[in-house]
C-alpha cells in the first residue's frame, strides 16, 4: 500500500470515527432534549414565568399561558386565545443570535410551524402600527394570507428589546375571519 493510500485510508477512518461518535452522542442526548422540550411546552407555569421575564403584560379574559419552548437560539412563551386558534408568542433571543430582524421573524415562524404541525404560510404585508413595548416605540407589521387548508389568517409581528436587554419578538397569529380585535388590542395596550 502506498503512502498516499495510507493517508486517504487514515482520513476516511478518522471521518467515520467522528461520525460514529456524533451518532452515539446524538442517540444519548437528543431524546432528553426533546423530552425537556415537550415538558416545557405543556407547562403553563413555565410559559407564564418566561413571558413575564420578557415583558410585563395582562391577559385578556379567555387567554392563558400554555407553555414555553427553548429552541437554543431563542426561548418562546406560548399564550392561547379564547378560540384555541389564536396564538400569542413572546420570544427572547439569546446573546449568541446575530441574525437580522428578518432572521428573527423566520425563526419565530418556524417555531410556530413546529408547534402547530403546519407549514409556513405565504403571508403578504398589509400594514403596520406603532405600539409601546417595554417603554419603547415598536412597529408591528400585519400580514395576511391563506393557510394550507384554505383558511384566511392574520399575523402581527414585531421586534423589541426585552426586559433583560436582549432582542425579543412578539407574534400574534389567528384566523382573520374570527380575529379577536378587542382581546388582542387589550393585550397590546398592556405591554407598555
N, C-alpha and C positions, 0 to 999 in steps of 0.2 A: 504494500500500500504506500503510495507516495505521500510526501509531507503535506501537500495541498489537500489531498483526500482526507488525511487525518484531521486537518484543521476544519474542513467542512463537516465531517462527522462529529467532531467535538462541538462545533457551534450548534448543529442540529440537536445533539443530545442535550446541550445546555438549554436550548429553547424548549424542548419537550419537558425537561425537568422543571423549568419555571412554570410552564402551563399546568403540569401536574400539581405543583404547589398551589397555584391560584385556584385550581378546581377543588382541591381539598379545603382550602380556606373558605371558599365560597360555599361549599356544602356544609361547613360547620357554622359559619357566621350568618349567612343570608336568612335562614329560617328564623333566627332570633330577631333579626332586623325587621322582617315582615310581621312577626308576631307583635313586636313593640309598636309598629306602625298601626296594626289593626286594633290593638288595645287602646291606643291614644285616640284613634278616630271615633271610637264608640264611648268616649268618656266625656260627658257634658261638663264635669268639673274642670278637666284639663282644658277644654275649649274656652270656658269662662276665664280661667286663670291666664291662658295665653292671650286671649283677646284683650283682657284688662291690662296686660303688660304692654300692649301695642298702643292702645288709645282708650281714653275714658268714653263711655257710651251708656245709653239707656236703650233697653229693648222695647219695641212697641208691643202691645198686647198680642199674644199668639205667636210670638217669636221666641226661640230658645236656642241656647248653645247646644251643639250636638257632639262636638269633639275637636280634636287637634291632630295635626299631622306634622311630622318632622321629615322634610324632604331634602336633608343635607345642606342645600344652599338657602333654604328658607323654612320657616315654621308657619303653618297655616291653621287658623282657628275657623271653624265652620259654625254658622248660625243658620237655622232653618226657619222659613217663613210660615205663615198661617196655613198655606195650602200644601206644604211639603214639596212644592215645585219651585219655590223661590229660595235661593241660597245667597247668603252673605258670607264672603270670605275676607278675612283680615290676615295679611301676611307680613312677616318681618324677615327681611333678607339678612343673611349672615355677613359678617365683615369681609369674608373671603370672596363674596359675589362681586364681580367687577363689571357686570353687564350693563347695557343701556336700559332705558325705560321700555323699549320695545322687547328686549330680552326678558325683563321682569314680567311684562304682560304675557308673553308666551309661556313662561314658567307657570304663571297663575292659571292660564287657560289649560295647560297640560295637567296641572293638579286637579282642576275641576273635572276634566275629562276622565282622569283616573278615578276620581271619587264617584262619578255618576255612571261610569262604564260606557260613556258615549264618546263620540269623536268630536274633534273641534268643529265648530260651526262656522261657516263663512259669514262674517258679520261686516256690515257697512256702517261707517261713521255717519251719524245723523245730527250731532250737535254736542255742545258742551255747556257746563255751568260751573261757576266758581263757588266753592263751599269752604268753610273753615274746618280744618282738622288739626288738632293739637296746636291751636293758635296760629296756624299758617293758612294762607290762601292756597287752595289746591284746585286745579282744573280737573273736573270729572268728565270724561268722554262718554257719550251714549252711543251705543251700537245696536243695530237691529238686523235680524236675518231669519232664516228658516232652518230648523234643525233637520236631522235625517229622517224624522217621522212626519215632516211637513208642518210642524208647529211653528208659529210665529214667536220669536223670542226677543228679549231685550237684555242688554248688558250695560252696566255702568262700571267704569274702571278708572282709577286714578292712583298716582304715586304721591306719597307724602313722607315726612320724617316721623318716625315712631317716637314714643316717649324716651327710649334709650338712645336716640340719635341715629339709628340705622335707617336704611331705606325701607319703607313699608308700602303696601298696596292694599287698596280696597277694591273688591269686585262684588257687584250685586248682579244676579242672574236669575231670570224668571220668564214666565210666559207673558208676552206683550198684551195679549187679549185679556189677561186677568192680572195685570200689573197692580200691585198694592201701593198706589201713589201716596196715600195718606201714611201708611206704616213706614214706607221707605223714606219719605220726607222727614218723618218724626225721628227715625234713626239717624239720618244725615244731620239734622239740626242738633242732635245730642253730641256730636263729635267735636264740638268747639272746645 
